[in-house]
């Protein structure tokens, strides 16, 4: 089983990793840890370094829990949602785990644009964590 985790290293990130560990152990899965950056002038060297550090920290947690994983930093001039959906399709992922942040009352009804895009467009089940 291939489990894609859309990871940004935010507060929700710990919860995403805990769920990924549970699912990987339960289903004998491998985690594809993915961070997407916008690319071009919108992506600074500092953003790249922080993303790589966040992926490395997450990888340590997965390794400590005995979970096989690969980490991927995508910088392809796509939105994060487009990157996650395309990566999941290209790599035959069986599940996507993403974080959902709600900013307001309206935000509680409508997920963030990345989560909403992934939920609507993914070709596999999507588990959202808030």
HELIX and SHEET records of a PDB file:
HELIX    1   1 UNK A   11  UNK A   27  1                                  17    
HELIX    2   2 UNK A   40  UNK A   42  5                                   3    
HELIX    3   3 UNK A   45  UNK A   64  1                                  20    
HELIX    4   4 UNK A   80  UNK A   90  1                                  11    
HELIX    5   5 UNK A  105  UNK A  109  1                                   5    
HELIX    6   6 UNK A  113  UNK A  121  1                                   9    
SHEET    1   A 5 UNK A  69  UNK A  75  0                                        
SHEET    2   A 5 UNK A  30  UNK A  37  1                                        
SHEET    3   A 5 UNK A   2  UNK A   6  1                                        
SHEET    4   A 5 UNK A  95  UNK A  99  1                                        
SHEET    5   A 5 UNK A 125  UNK A 129  1                                        
END                                                                             
